[in-house]
Amino acid sequence: MDSGLILLIFLAFLFAWGLNRVRRTLRLGPVAYAGVMVVFVLVMLAMWGQTFR
């Protein structure tokens, strides 16, 4: 398993935890939460894909 992928998974968990705290403050709905997570995952996959070029 690639070390970069492990780092991405760790960052994703950290981001989800942080977003959960922010969501309570901003009172975001589950749709907005899911949308932010999808965008984050796509950006992370794009960044991870760049390392192979």
C-alpha positions as CSV (number, residue, x, y, z in Angstrom):
1,M,0.0,0.0,0.0
2,D,1.3,3.4,-1.0
3,S,2.3,5.7,1.9
4,G,0.6,8.6,0.1
5,L,-2.7,6.8,0.2
6,I,-2.4,6.1,3.9
7,L,-1.8,9.9,4.4
8,L,-4.8,10.7,2.3
9,I,-7.0,8.4,4.4
10,F,-5.7,10.0,7.6
11,L,-6.3,13.5,6.2
12,A,-9.9,12.5,5.2
13,F,-10.6,11.3,8.7
14,L,-9.1,14.5,10.2
15,F,-11.1,16.6,7.7
16,A,-14.4,14.7,8.5
17,W,-13.8,15.2,12.2
18,G,-13.1,19.0,11.7
19,L,-16.1,19.4,9.4
20,N,-18.3,17.7,12.0
21,R,-17.3,20.4,14.6
22,V,-17.8,23.2,12.1
23,R,-21.2,21.7,11.0
24,R,-22.5,21.9,14.6
25,T,-21.5,25.6,14.7
26,L,-22.9,26.5,11.2
27,R,-25.9,24.1,11.5
28,L,-25.3,22.6,8.1
29,G,-27.7,20.0,6.8
30,P,-26.8,16.5,5.8
31,V,-26.9,17.4,2.1
32,A,-24.4,20.2,2.5
33,Y,-22.2,17.9,4.6
34,A,-22.3,15.2,2.0
35,G,-21.6,17.8,-0.8
36,V,-18.5,19.1,1.0
37,M,-17.3,15.5,1.6
38,V,-17.7,14.6,-2.0
39,V,-15.8,17.7,-3.2
40,F,-13.0,16.9,-0.6
41,V,-12.7,13.3,-1.9
42,L,-12.6,14.4,-5.5
43,V,-9.9,17.0,-4.8
44,M,-7.9,14.5,-2.8
45,L,-8.1,11.9,-5.5
46,A,-7.1,14.5,-8.1
47,M,-4.1,15.4,-6.0
48,W,-3.2,11.8,-5.5
49,G,-3.5,11.1,-9.2
50,Q,-1.1,14.0,-10.0
51,T,1.7,12.2,-8.1
52,F,1.7,9.4,-10.7
53,R,2.3,11.7,-13.7
